[in-house]
Amino acid sequence: MRYRHLLSRFPRLFSAIFFAIILAACSLAHRVNGWYPVADVPENRIEGKAIVTAEDFDVVTLDTFSCPDMFVIEGKVKGDMVQKWADATENRIGKRIGFVFNDSVIMAPRVNCRIESGCFSINSLDKTLILKIYSTLPNKLDD
């Protein structure tokens, strides 16, 4: 009975608390590391489910020599995921896909063409970040 009295006296307060709880629960969604469709506006908003995840990577390598100011992770998706990658990149022509690591979009290039090879690259001027990403990826060529 006491609760009904409180609800009738402070309906906006309880609505605000309820909304805050729902909002907090939604923002706690964890994204698996991988490639996702990404919107232009608002910048780097993830638009849907993963195209491929890090577990779908067949082989990854770390290139530290080609460009001295930037480390680059190069990779290829597993054979059974190549068609999905090709179809997804074709569907995203003119749009962006982003590599997500620890729930953050690291890079989000605009797709120019269908990528039938299954290949990708991840780069950043933040060498520490690239090394951290690389250390978490499965199927490293140097393993």
Stockholm file with secondary structure:
# STOCKHOLM 1.0

chainA/1-143         MRYRHLLSRFPRLFSAIFFAIILAACSLAHRVNGWYPVADVPENRIEGKAIVTAEDFDVVTLDTFSCPDMFVIEGKVKGDMVQKWADATENRIGKRIGFVFNDSVIMAPRVNCRIESGCFSINSLDKTLILKIYSTLPNKLDD
#=GR chainA/1-143 SS CHHHHHHHHCHHHHHHHHHHHHHHHHHTCCCCSEEEEECTTTTTCBCSSCSEEGGGEEEEEEECSSSTTCEEEEEEECGGGHHHHHHHHHHTBTSEEEEEETTEEEECCBBCSCCTTCEEEEEESCHHHHHHHHHHCSSBTTC
#=GC SS_cons         CHHHHHHHHCHHHHHHHHHHHHHHHHHTCCCCSEEEEECTTTTTCBCSSCSEEGGGEEEEEEECSSSTTCEEEEEEECGGGHHHHHHHHHHTBTSEEEEEETTEEEECCBBCSCCTTCEEEEEESCHHHHHHHHHHCSSBTTC
//
